[in-house]
Amino acid sequence: MAQRKPGAGQTALVTGASAGIGADLAECFAVDGYDLILTARSAEALQHVAQRLAQTYSVNTNAIAQDLGAHGGGAALAAEIAKRGLNVDVVVNNAGYGHAGALTASDLETQLGMIDLNVRALVELTYLYWDRMLANKRGGVLNVASTAAFQPGPLMANYYASKAYVLSFSEAMWEEARGTGVHVTCLCPGPTASKFRERAGTGRTRLGKRSKVMASMPVARAGYRAFKRNRRVIVTGAQNALQAALVKYIPRERLLRIVRNVQSPA
């Protein structure tokens, strides 16, 4: 008799699942037998990922195109999920974007949209499915933050601040879920090969030029393993983990100068 996979009978909702870390996280869940609900703005790319994972891992996949950055986007997604008769056991909040440069180097819509997607949508989806997780005493939330979460980020201020929120929120929810059977993990990658990097323009900064860029699948696997173990925070890459740990020992003004320097154009 084949051994039952740990995710069998459960469904993971993965946001930003059309490429990069999101698509790879979805694959990690599929390997363990989770059915999938995949969402992103790009319907065509999303459908391609859904079909590939369904065929490769024999899991049920549903692709739902949705702009989570729009106000009410999370509720609209949840309504469509319910309409299809689907349940959600795990929420993977991966969708997000950044913009390299000074605050006014982009328009206000870009800056506020970053907060809407990186923070508001993440909280909205967590809120919508949290009580069901607690009632079922299983499942959980895997939030994708960044090593940016550990310090302020001059020349990328809004993005760094949004990821600091994600880290703080995740750690608090981990404590709230203690002893319930519900897992909460915050994945904090460093520079990663993805469309995020292209959109944000981080590859043009000194940090982007000098840093070792990890492939997205090792990042996703590390995050998924941490989630299975209910590890509160996982920083991918030994050097990234060391730098994140050392931040609290650096005087604040010096730290701000360091970050501004590495975020400056190369």
C-alpha atoms as an extended CHARMM CRD file, in Angstrom:
* protein
*
       266  EXT
         1         1  MET       CA              0.0000000000        0.0000000000        0.0000000000  PROA      1               0.0000000000
         2         2  ALA       CA              1.3600000000        3.4180000000       -0.9650000000  PROA      2               0.0000000000
         3         3  GLN       CA              2.1710000000        5.6620000000        1.9750000000  PROA      3               0.0000000000
         4         4  ARG       CA             -0.2440000000        8.5590000000        2.4060000000  PROA      4               0.0000000000
         5         5  LYS       CA              1.4260000000       11.8810000000        1.6750000000  PROA      5               0.0000000000
         6         6  PRO       CA              1.4460000000       14.4360000000        4.5140000000  PROA      6               0.0000000000
         7         7  GLY       CA             -0.5630000000       16.9930000000        2.5420000000  PROA      7               0.0000000000
         8         8  ALA       CA             -3.1980000000       14.5960000000        1.2380000000  PROA      8               0.0000000000
         9         9  GLY       CA             -6.6980000000       15.9350000000        1.8200000000  PROA      9               0.0000000000
        10        10  GLN       CA             -5.4720000000       19.4870000000        2.3250000000  PROA      10              0.0000000000
        11        11  THR       CA             -5.3420000000       22.4970000000        0.0130000000  PROA      11              0.0000000000
        12        12  ALA       CA             -2.7210000000       25.2370000000       -0.1260000000  PROA      12              0.0000000000
        13        13  LEU       CA             -3.5290000000       28.6820000000       -1.5110000000  PROA      13              0.0000000000
        14        14  VAL       CA             -0.3970000000       30.2270000000       -3.0380000000  PROA      14              0.0000000000
        15        15  THR       CA             -0.3210000000       33.8800000000       -4.1130000000  PROA      15              0.0000000000
        16        16  GLY       CA              2.0760000000       35.2290000000       -6.7170000000  PROA      16              0.0000000000
        17        17  ALA       CA              2.2390000000       31.6780000000       -8.0400000000  PROA      17              0.0000000000
        18        18  SER       CA              2.8180000000       32.3370000000      -11.7450000000  PROA      18              0.0000000000
        19        19  ALA       CA              6.6360000000       32.2690000000      -11.5200000000  PROA      19              0.0000000000
        20        20  GLY       CA              9.6860000000       32.3820000000       -9.2450000000  PROA      20              0.0000000000
        21        21  ILE       CA              9.4550000000       31.6070000000       -5.5410000000  PROA      21              0.0000000000
        22        22  GLY       CA              5.6590000000       31.3830000000       -5.6650000000  PROA      22              0.0000000000
        23        23  ALA       CA              5.5860000000       28.7220000000       -8.3700000000  PROA      23              0.0000000000
        24        24  ASP       CA              8.3640000000       26.8100000000       -6.6200000000  PROA      24              0.0000000000
        25        25  LEU       CA              6.5840000000       26.9460000000       -3.2560000000  PROA      25              0.0000000000
        26        26  ALA       CA              3.4800000000       25.5930000000       -4.9560000000  PROA      26              0.0000000000
        27        27  GLU       CA              5.5700000000       22.7230000000       -6.3080000000  PROA      27              0.0000000000
        28        28  CYS       CA              6.9500000000       21.9550000000       -2.8440000000  PROA      28              0.0000000000
        29        29  PHE       CA              3.4160000000       21.6120000000       -1.5090000000  PROA      29              0.0000000000
        30        30  ALA       CA              2.3730000000       19.5190000000       -4.5180000000  PROA      30              0.0000000000
        31        31  VAL       CA              5.2400000000       17.0700000000       -3.9120000000  PROA      31              0.0000000000
        32        32  ASP       CA              3.7250000000       16.3530000000       -0.4950000000  PROA      32              0.0000000000
        33        33  GLY       CA              0.2630000000       15.8080000000       -1.9280000000  PROA      33              0.0000000000
        34        34  TYR       CA             -1.4400000000       19.1370000000       -1.2630000000  PROA      34              0.0000000000
        35        35  ASP       CA             -4.0790000000       20.2210000000       -3.7280000000  PROA      35              0.0000000000
        36        36  LEU       CA             -3.4430000000       23.7660000000       -4.9160000000  PROA      36              0.0000000000
        37        37  ILE       CA             -5.2310000000       27.0390000000       -5.4840000000  PROA      37              0.0000000000
        38        38  LEU       CA             -2.8730000000       29.2880000000       -7.4160000000  PROA      38              0.0000000000
        39        39  THR       CA             -3.4060000000       32.9920000000       -7.8850000000  PROA      39              0.0000000000
        40        40  ALA       CA             -1.6190000000       35.8600000000       -9.5970000000  PROA      40              0.0000000000
        41        41  ARG       CA             -2.5240000000       38.5730000000      -12.0910000000  PROA      41              0.0000000000
        42        42  SER       CA             -1.2910000000       36.6990000000      -15.1810000000  PROA      42              0.0000000000
        43        43  ALA       CA             -3.9580000000       34.1410000000      -16.1190000000  PROA      43              0.0000000000
        44        44  GLU       CA             -1.9480000000       32.4900000000      -18.9010000000  PROA      44              0.0000000000
        45        45  ALA       CA              1.2350000000       31.9650000000      -16.8910000000  PROA      45              0.0000000000
        46        46  LEU       CA             -0.7950000000       30.8260000000      -13.9080000000  PROA      46              0.0000000000
        47        47  GLN       CA             -2.6540000000       28.2330000000      -15.9440000000  PROA      47              0.0000000000
        48        48  HSD       CA              0.6320000000       26.8800000000      -17.2910000000  PROA      48              0.0000000000
        49        49  VAL       CA              1.9700000000       26.3460000000      -13.7540000000  PROA      49              0.0000000000
        50        50  ALA       CA             -1.3000000000       24.7730000000      -12.6190000000  PROA      50              0.0000000000
        51        51  GLN       CA             -1.3570000000       22.2930000000      -15.5170000000  PROA      51              0.0000000000
        52        52  ARG       CA              2.2920000000       21.3500000000      -15.0530000000  PROA      52              0.0000000000
        53        53  LEU       CA              1.9190000000       20.6470000000      -11.3430000000  PROA      53              0.0000000000
        54        54  ALA       CA             -1.3380000000       18.7290000000      -11.7750000000  PROA      54              0.0000000000
        55        55  GLN       CA              0.1970000000       16.4690000000      -14.4020000000  PROA      55              0.0000000000
        56        56  THR       CA              3.5000000000       15.9560000000      -12.5910000000  PROA      56              0.0000000000
        57        57  TYR       CA              2.2140000000       15.3230000000       -9.0620000000  PROA      57              0.0000000000
        58        58  SER       CA             -1.3620000000       14.0900000000       -9.6020000000  PROA      58              0.0000000000
        59        59  VAL       CA             -2.8990000000       16.7980000000       -7.4230000000  PROA      59              0.0000000000
        60        60  ASN       CA             -5.9270000000       18.9670000000       -8.0590000000  PROA      60              0.0000000000
        61        61  THR       CA             -5.0460000000       22.4970000000       -9.0960000000  PROA      61              0.0000000000
        62        62  ASN       CA             -7.2160000000       25.5730000000       -9.5250000000  PROA      62              0.0000000000
        63        63  ALA       CA             -5.8820000000       28.7320000000      -11.1700000000  PROA      63              0.0000000000
        64        64  ILE       CA             -7.6490000000       31.9740000000      -10.2900000000  PROA      64              0.0000000000
        65        65  ALA       CA             -6.4020000000       35.2190000000      -11.7990000000  PROA      65              0.0000000000
        66        66  GLN       CA             -6.8010000000       38.0330000000       -9.2810000000  PROA      66              0.0000000000
        67        67  ASP       CA             -5.1420000000       41.3690000000       -8.5630000000  PROA      67              0.0000000000
        68        68  LEU       CA             -4.6220000000       41.1930000000       -4.8070000000  PROA      68              0.0000000000
        69        69  GLY       CA             -3.2370000000       44.7240000000       -4.7920000000  PROA      69              0.0000000000
        70        70  ALA       CA             -6.7360000000       46.0290000000       -5.5120000000  PROA      70              0.0000000000
        71        71  HSD       CA             -8.7610000000       46.8660000000       -2.4170000000  PROA      71              0.0000000000
        72        72  GLY       CA            -11.0680000000       43.9410000000       -1.7660000000  PROA      72              0.0000000000
        73        73  GLY       CA             -8.9180000000       41.6540000000       -3.8830000000  PROA      73              0.0000000000
        74        74  GLY       CA             -8.5180000000       39.1330000000       -1.0910000000  PROA      74              0.0000000000
        75        75  ALA       CA            -12.2590000000       39.0070000000       -0.3970000000  PROA      75              0.0000000000
        76        76  ALA       CA            -12.9640000000       38.6410000000       -4.1300000000  PROA      76              0.0000000000
        77        77  LEU       CA            -10.5160000000       35.7370000000       -4.2980000000  PROA      77              0.0000000000
        78        78  ALA       CA            -12.0710000000       34.0860000000       -1.2340000000  PROA      78              0.0000000000
        79        79  ALA       CA            -15.5320000000       34.4740000000       -2.7670000000  PROA      79              0.0000000000
        80        80  GLU       CA            -14.3950000000       32.7520000000       -5.9740000000  PROA      80              0.0000000000
        81        81  ILE       CA            -12.7580000000       29.9630000000       -3.9570000000  PROA      81              0.0000000000
        82        82  ALA       CA            -16.0020000000       29.4060000000       -2.0370000000  PROA      82              0.0000000000
        83        83  LYS       CA            -18.0090000000       29.5400000000       -5.2610000000  PROA      83              0.0000000000
        84        84  ARG       CA            -15.9320000000       26.6610000000       -6.6030000000  PROA      84              0.0000000000
        85        85  GLY       CA            -16.6380000000       24.6490000000       -3.4480000000  PROA      85              0.0000000000
        86        86  LEU       CA            -13.0040000000       24.7030000000       -2.3230000000  PROA      86              0.0000000000
        87        87  ASN       CA            -11.5140000000       24.9770000000        1.1510000000  PROA      87              0.0000000000
        88        88  VAL       CA             -8.1730000000       26.4460000000        2.1920000000  PROA      88              0.0000000000
        89        89  ASP       CA             -5.9400000000       24.8160000000        4.8010000000  PROA      89              0.0000000000
        90        90  VAL       CA             -2.6790000000       26.6780000000        4.1590000000  PROA      90              0.0000000000
        91        91  VAL       CA             -2.1920000000       30.2470000000        2.9680000000  PROA      91              0.0000000000
        92        92  VAL       CA              1.1300000000       31.0390000000        1.2830000000  PROA      92              0.0000000000
        93        93  ASN       CA              1.4040000000       34.8290000000        1.0810000000  PROA      93              0.0000000000
        94        94  ASN       CA              4.0980000000       35.2630000000       -1.5450000000  PROA      94              0.0000000000
        95        95  ALA       CA              2.7230000000       38.0360000000       -3.7650000000  PROA      95              0.0000000000
        96        96  GLY       CA              4.5880000000       41.3230000000       -3.4740000000  PROA      96              0.0000000000
        97        97  TYR       CA              6.7830000000       43.8210000000       -5.2420000000  PROA      97              0.0000000000
        98        98  GLY       CA              9.4190000000       46.4440000000       -4.5550000000  PROA      98              0.0000000000
        99        99  HSD       CA             10.9100000000       49.5240000000       -6.1950000000  PROA      99              0.0000000000
       100       100  ALA       CA             14.5720000000       50.4800000000       -5.9180000000  PROA      100             0.0000000000
       101       101  GLY       CA             15.1260000000       54.2050000000       -5.5340000000  PROA      101             0.0000000000
       102       102  ALA       CA             14.2220000000       57.1870000000       -3.3880000000  PROA      102             0.0000000000
       103       103  LEU       CA             10.6350000000       57.5440000000       -2.1880000000  PROA      103             0.0000000000
       104       104  THR       CA              9.6000000000       59.9690000000       -4.9390000000  PROA      104             0.0000000000
       105       105  ALA       CA             11.5690000000       58.2040000000       -7.6860000000  PROA      105             0.0000000000
       106       106  SER       CA              8.3100000000       56.4380000000       -8.4920000000  PROA      106             0.0000000000
       107       107  ASP       CA              4.7310000000       57.7040000000       -8.4490000000  PROA      107             0.0000000000
       108       108  LEU       CA              2.5350000000       57.6030000000       -5.3660000000  PROA      108             0.0000000000
       109       109  GLU       CA              0.3960000000       54.8370000000       -6.8400000000  PROA      109             0.0000000000
       110       110  THR       CA              3.4490000000       52.5610000000       -6.9880000000  PROA      110             0.0000000000
       111       111  GLN       CA              4.3730000000       53.2890000000       -3.3870000000  PROA      111             0.0000000000
       112       112  LEU       CA              0.8600000000       52.8450000000       -1.9810000000  PROA      112             0.0000000000
       113       113  GLY       CA              0.2980000000       49.7840000000       -4.1620000000  PROA      113             0.0000000000
       114       114  MET       CA              3.3420000000       48.2170000000       -2.5320000000  PROA      114             0.0000000000
       115       115  ILE       CA              1.6970000000       48.5520000000        0.8710000000  PROA      115             0.0000000000
       116       116  ASP       CA             -1.6050000000       47.2520000000       -0.4810000000  PROA      116             0.0000000000
       117       117  LEU       CA             -0.0530000000       44.0920000000       -1.9050000000  PROA      117             0.0000000000
       118       118  ASN       CA              2.8210000000       43.4140000000        0.4790000000  PROA      118             0.0000000000
       119       119  VAL       CA              0.8900000000       44.1500000000        3.6820000000  PROA      119             0.0000000000
       120       120  ARG       CA             -2.8490000000       44.6630000000        3.3590000000  PROA      120             0.0000000000
       121       121  ALA       CA             -3.5600000000       41.6790000000        1.0810000000  PROA      121             0.0000000000
       122       122  LEU       CA             -1.3820000000       39.4250000000        3.2420000000  PROA      122             0.0000000000
       123       123  VAL       CA             -3.3010000000       40.3730000000        6.3790000000  PROA      123             0.0000000000
       124       124  GLU       CA             -6.6360000000       40.0880000000        4.5820000000  PROA      124             0.0000000000
       125       125  LEU       CA             -6.0500000000       36.5120000000        3.4130000000  PROA      125             0.0000000000
       126       126  THR       CA             -4.6110000000       35.4390000000        6.7590000000  PROA      126             0.0000000000
       127       127  TYR       CA             -7.6470000000       36.9010000000        8.5260000000  PROA      127             0.0000000000
       128       128  LEU       CA            -10.1580000000       35.2530000000        6.2000000000  PROA      128             0.0000000000
       129       129  TYR       CA             -8.8220000000       31.7210000000        6.7540000000  PROA      129             0.0000000000
       130       130  TRP       CA             -7.3380000000       31.9270000000       10.2580000000  PROA      130             0.0000000000
       131       131  ASP       CA            -10.3450000000       30.8340000000       12.3220000000  PROA      131             0.0000000000
       132       132  ARG       CA            -10.9290000000       27.7990000000       10.1160000000  PROA      132             0.0000000000
       133       133  MET       CA             -7.3240000000       26.7210000000       10.6140000000  PROA      133             0.0000000000
       134       134  LEU       CA             -7.6420000000       27.0420000000       14.3810000000  PROA      134             0.0000000000
       135       135  ALA       CA            -10.9360000000       25.1190000000       14.3720000000  PROA      135             0.0000000000
       136       136  ASN       CA             -9.3580000000       22.3160000000       12.3240000000  PROA      136             0.0000000000
       137       137  LYS       CA             -6.1380000000       22.3660000000       14.3850000000  PROA      137             0.0000000000
       138       138  ARG       CA             -4.0270000000       22.0600000000       11.2530000000  PROA      138             0.0000000000
       139       139  GLY       CA             -2.7120000000       24.0270000000        8.2820000000  PROA      139             0.0000000000
       140       140  GLY       CA             -1.1470000000       27.4180000000        8.6710000000  PROA      140             0.0000000000
       141       141  VAL       CA              0.3920000000       30.4550000000        7.0410000000  PROA      141             0.0000000000
       142       142  LEU       CA              3.7020000000       30.7830000000        5.2130000000  PROA      142             0.0000000000
       143       143  ASN       CA              4.5530000000       34.4440000000        4.6500000000  PROA      143             0.0000000000
       144       144  VAL       CA              7.3570000000       35.5370000000        2.3340000000  PROA      144             0.0000000000
       145       145  ALA       CA              9.2330000000       38.5690000000        3.6500000000  PROA      145             0.0000000000
       146       146  SER       CA             12.8900000000       39.3690000000        2.9090000000  PROA      146             0.0000000000
       147       147  THR       CA             16.2240000000       40.0140000000        4.5750000000  PROA      147             0.0000000000
       148       148  ALA       CA             15.1120000000       43.6340000000        4.0840000000  PROA      148             0.0000000000
       149       149  ALA       CA             12.8070000000       43.0460000000        7.0630000000  PROA      149             0.0000000000
       150       150  PHE       CA             15.6420000000       43.2780000000        9.5770000000  PROA      150             0.0000000000
       151       151  GLN       CA             16.5970000000       46.9420000000        9.0800000000  PROA      151             0.0000000000
       152       152  PRO       CA             15.3410000000       50.2210000000        7.5790000000  PROA      152             0.0000000000
       153       153  GLY       CA             16.1630000000       50.6670000000        3.8930000000  PROA      153             0.0000000000
       154       154  PRO       CA             17.1160000000       54.1190000000        2.6310000000  PROA      154             0.0000000000
       155       155  LEU       CA             16.5750000000       54.2500000000       -1.1700000000  PROA      155             0.0000000000
       156       156  MET       CA             14.0320000000       51.4600000000       -0.8570000000  PROA      156             0.0000000000
       157       157  ALA       CA             12.2840000000       52.7030000000        2.2710000000  PROA      157             0.0000000000
       158       158  ASN       CA              8.7290000000       51.5750000000        1.6330000000  PROA      158             0.0000000000
       159       159  TYR       CA              9.6800000000       48.0540000000        0.5790000000  PROA      159             0.0000000000
       160       160  TYR       CA             11.9370000000       47.4850000000        3.5880000000  PROA      160             0.0000000000
       161       161  ALA       CA              9.2290000000       48.8280000000        5.8950000000  PROA      161             0.0000000000
       162       162  SER       CA              6.5700000000       46.5870000000        4.3470000000  PROA      162             0.0000000000
       163       163  LYS       CA              8.7080000000       43.5100000000        4.8870000000  PROA      163             0.0000000000
       164       164  ALA       CA              9.4510000000       44.5330000000        8.4800000000  PROA      164             0.0000000000
       165       165  TYR       CA              5.6870000000       44.5240000000        8.9760000000  PROA      165             0.0000000000
       166       166  VAL       CA              5.4130000000       41.0310000000        7.4790000000  PROA      166             0.0000000000
       167       167  LEU       CA              8.1270000000       39.7210000000        9.7880000000  PROA      167             0.0000000000
       168       168  SER       CA              6.6120000000       41.2880000000       12.9060000000  PROA      168             0.0000000000
       169       169  PHE       CA              3.0970000000       40.1570000000       12.0050000000  PROA      169             0.0000000000
       170       170  SER       CA              4.2590000000       36.6060000000       11.2840000000  PROA      170             0.0000000000
       171       171  GLU       CA              6.1290000000       36.2460000000       14.5610000000  PROA      171             0.0000000000
       172       172  ALA       CA              3.1260000000       37.5160000000       16.5100000000  PROA      172             0.0000000000
       173       173  MET       CA              0.7800000000       35.0870000000       14.7410000000  PROA      173             0.0000000000
       174       174  TRP       CA              3.2230000000       32.2380000000       15.3910000000  PROA      174             0.0000000000
       175       175  GLU       CA              2.8990000000       32.9510000000       19.0960000000  PROA      175             0.0000000000
       176       176  GLU       CA             -0.8940000000       33.2320000000       18.8780000000  PROA      176             0.0000000000
       177       177  ALA       CA             -0.9720000000       29.8040000000       17.2140000000  PROA      177             0.0000000000
       178       178  ARG       CA              1.2980000000       28.1410000000       19.7820000000  PROA      178             0.0000000000
       179       179  GLY       CA             -0.0650000000       24.7500000000       20.7850000000  PROA      179             0.0000000000
       180       180  THR       CA             -2.9710000000       24.8060000000       18.3140000000  PROA      180             0.0000000000
       181       181  GLY       CA             -1.4960000000       22.6290000000       15.5680000000  PROA      181             0.0000000000
       182       182  VAL       CA             -1.4740000000       25.6120000000       13.1880000000  PROA      182             0.0000000000
       183       183  HSD       CA              1.9450000000       26.5040000000       11.7650000000  PROA      183             0.0000000000
       184       184  VAL       CA              3.2330000000       29.9980000000       10.9750000000  PROA      184             0.0000000000
       185       185  THR       CA              6.5470000000       30.6460000000        9.2460000000  PROA      185             0.0000000000
       186       186  CYS       CA              8.1650000000       33.7660000000        7.8170000000  PROA      186             0.0000000000
       187       187  LEU       CA             10.5230000000       33.1010000000        4.9190000000  PROA      187             0.0000000000
       188       188  CYS       CA             13.1800000000       35.8000000000        4.5050000000  PROA      188             0.0000000000
       189       189  PRO       CA             15.1750000000       35.3680000000        1.2900000000  PROA      189             0.0000000000
       190       190  GLY       CA             18.1190000000       37.4750000000        0.2310000000  PROA      190             0.0000000000
       191       191  PRO       CA             18.7110000000       38.3140000000       -3.4540000000  PROA      191             0.0000000000
       192       192  THR       CA             16.8990000000       35.6690000000       -5.4980000000  PROA      192             0.0000000000
       193       193  ALA       CA             16.6400000000       35.0540000000       -9.2260000000  PROA      193             0.0000000000
       194       194  SER       CA             13.0530000000       36.0500000000      -10.0120000000  PROA      194             0.0000000000
       195       195  LYS       CA             10.8100000000       38.4730000000      -11.8530000000  PROA      195             0.0000000000
       196       196  PHE       CA             10.6370000000       40.4780000000       -8.6330000000  PROA      196             0.0000000000
       197       197  ARG       CA             14.2890000000       41.3980000000       -9.0700000000  PROA      197             0.0000000000
       198       198  GLU       CA             13.6340000000       42.6020000000      -12.6270000000  PROA      198             0.0000000000
       199       199  ARG       CA             10.5610000000       44.6200000000      -11.6840000000  PROA      199             0.0000000000
       200       200  ALA       CA             12.1220000000       46.2020000000       -8.6070000000  PROA      200             0.0000000000
       201       201  GLY       CA             15.3460000000       47.1340000000      -10.3710000000  PROA      201             0.0000000000
       202       202  THR       CA             17.4520000000       45.8010000000       -7.4910000000  PROA      202             0.0000000000
       203       203  GLY       CA             19.9280000000       44.2350000000       -9.8790000000  PROA      203             0.0000000000
       204       204  ARG       CA             21.2200000000       47.7350000000      -10.6860000000  PROA      204             0.0000000000
       205       205  THR       CA             22.1550000000       48.5720000000       -7.0870000000  PROA      205             0.0000000000
       206       206  ARG       CA             25.5270000000       47.9510000000       -5.4500000000  PROA      206             0.0000000000
       207       207  LEU       CA             23.8820000000       45.2550000000       -3.3370000000  PROA      207             0.0000000000
       208       208  GLY       CA             22.4340000000       43.6300000000       -6.4290000000  PROA      208             0.0000000000
       209       209  LYS       CA             25.7590000000       43.7060000000       -8.2700000000  PROA      209             0.0000000000
       210       210  ARG       CA             27.8110000000       42.3280000000       -5.3840000000  PROA      210             0.0000000000
       211       211  SER       CA             25.4730000000       39.8010000000       -3.7820000000  PROA      211             0.0000000000
       212       212  LYS       CA             25.2870000000       36.1270000000       -4.5980000000  PROA      212             0.0000000000
       213       213  VAL       CA             21.8830000000       35.5070000000       -6.1460000000  PROA      213             0.0000000000
       214       214  MET       CA             20.1750000000       32.2760000000       -5.0800000000  PROA      214             0.0000000000
       215       215  ALA       CA             17.9770000000       30.2600000000       -7.4200000000  PROA      215             0.0000000000
       216       216  SER       CA             14.3210000000       30.3510000000       -6.4340000000  PROA      216             0.0000000000
       217       217  MET       CA             13.8020000000       26.6200000000       -5.8530000000  PROA      217             0.0000000000
       218       218  PRO       CA             16.3650000000       26.2560000000       -3.0240000000  PROA      218             0.0000000000
       219       219  VAL       CA             14.7450000000       29.2810000000       -1.3760000000  PROA      219             0.0000000000
       220       220  ALA       CA             11.3010000000       27.7090000000       -1.7190000000  PROA      220             0.0000000000
       221       221  ARG       CA             12.4570000000       24.3370000000       -0.3850000000  PROA      221             0.0000000000
       222       222  ALA       CA             14.0390000000       25.9600000000        2.6520000000  PROA      222             0.0000000000
       223       223  GLY       CA             10.8310000000       27.8740000000        3.3350000000  PROA      223             0.0000000000
       224       224  TYR       CA              8.6580000000       24.8030000000        2.9390000000  PROA      224             0.0000000000
       225       225  ARG       CA             10.8510000000       22.6690000000        5.2110000000  PROA      225             0.0000000000
       226       226  ALA       CA             10.7260000000       25.4100000000        7.8410000000  PROA      226             0.0000000000
       227       227  PHE       CA              6.9300000000       25.5740000000        7.5650000000  PROA      227             0.0000000000
       228       228  LYS       CA              6.6020000000       21.8210000000        8.0790000000  PROA      228             0.0000000000
       229       229  ARG       CA              8.6640000000       22.1520000000       11.2680000000  PROA      229             0.0000000000
       230       230  ASN       CA              6.7290000000       25.2470000000       12.4010000000  PROA      230             0.0000000000
       231       231  ARG       CA              9.9360000000       27.2470000000       12.4590000000  PROA      231             0.0000000000
       232       232  ARG       CA              9.1030000000       30.8750000000       13.2260000000  PROA      232             0.0000000000
       233       233  VAL       CA             11.6130000000       32.5460000000       10.8660000000  PROA      233             0.0000000000
       234       234  ILE       CA             13.9380000000       31.1930000000        8.1990000000  PROA      234             0.0000000000
       235       235  VAL       CA             16.6040000000       33.2760000000        6.4460000000  PROA      235             0.0000000000
       236       236  THR       CA             17.9250000000       31.5640000000        3.3280000000  PROA      236             0.0000000000
       237       237  GLY       CA             21.6840000000       31.4360000000        2.7040000000  PROA      237             0.0000000000
       238       238  ALA       CA             24.3550000000       31.2700000000        5.4010000000  PROA      238             0.0000000000
       239       239  GLN       CA             25.7400000000       34.7390000000        4.6370000000  PROA      239             0.0000000000
       240       240  ASN       CA             22.2650000000       36.2790000000        4.6390000000  PROA      240             0.0000000000
       241       241  ALA       CA             21.4770000000       34.6190000000        7.9790000000  PROA      241             0.0000000000
       242       242  LEU       CA             24.7100000000       35.9250000000        9.4900000000  PROA      242             0.0000000000
       243       243  GLN       CA             24.0790000000       39.4690000000        8.2720000000  PROA      243             0.0000000000
       244       244  ALA       CA             20.5240000000       39.4240000000        9.6060000000  PROA      244             0.0000000000
       245       245  ALA       CA             21.7730000000       38.2520000000       12.9980000000  PROA      245             0.0000000000
       246       246  LEU       CA             24.4640000000       40.9440000000       13.1690000000  PROA      246             0.0000000000
       247       247  VAL       CA             22.1420000000       43.8700000000       12.3730000000  PROA      247             0.0000000000
       248       248  LYS       CA             21.0940000000       44.3690000000       15.9940000000  PROA      248             0.0000000000
       249       249  TYR       CA             24.7030000000       44.9360000000       17.0400000000  PROA      249             0.0000000000
       250       250  ILE       CA             25.3910000000       47.7520000000       14.5550000000  PROA      250             0.0000000000
       251       251  PRO       CA             24.7410000000       51.3340000000       15.7390000000  PROA      251             0.0000000000
       252       252  ARG       CA             21.6010000000       52.5900000000       14.0310000000  PROA      252             0.0000000000
       253       253  GLU       CA             23.0900000000       55.6090000000       12.2360000000  PROA      253             0.0000000000
       254       254  ARG       CA             25.9480000000       53.5160000000       10.9160000000  PROA      254             0.0000000000
       255       255  LEU       CA             23.4990000000       50.8470000000        9.7740000000  PROA      255             0.0000000000
       256       256  LEU       CA             21.4620000000       53.4310000000        7.8710000000  PROA      256             0.0000000000
       257       257  ARG       CA             24.5700000000       54.6700000000        6.0680000000  PROA      257             0.0000000000
       258       258  ILE       CA             25.5740000000       51.1060000000        5.1870000000  PROA      258             0.0000000000
       259       259  VAL       CA             22.1670000000       50.2760000000        3.7330000000  PROA      259             0.0000000000
       260       260  ARG       CA             22.0100000000       53.5300000000        1.8090000000  PROA      260             0.0000000000
       261       261  ASN       CA             25.3980000000       52.8170000000        0.3150000000  PROA      261             0.0000000000
       262       262  VAL       CA             24.5270000000       49.2910000000       -0.8390000000  PROA      262             0.0000000000
       263       263  GLN       CA             21.1500000000       50.4250000000       -2.1840000000  PROA      263             0.0000000000
       264       264  SER       CA             22.7650000000       53.1640000000       -4.2680000000  PROA      264             0.0000000000
       265       265  PRO       CA             23.1150000000       52.6140000000       -8.0320000000  PROA      265             0.0000000000
       266       266  ALA       CA             26.2500000000       50.6830000000       -8.9190000000  PROA      266             0.0000000000
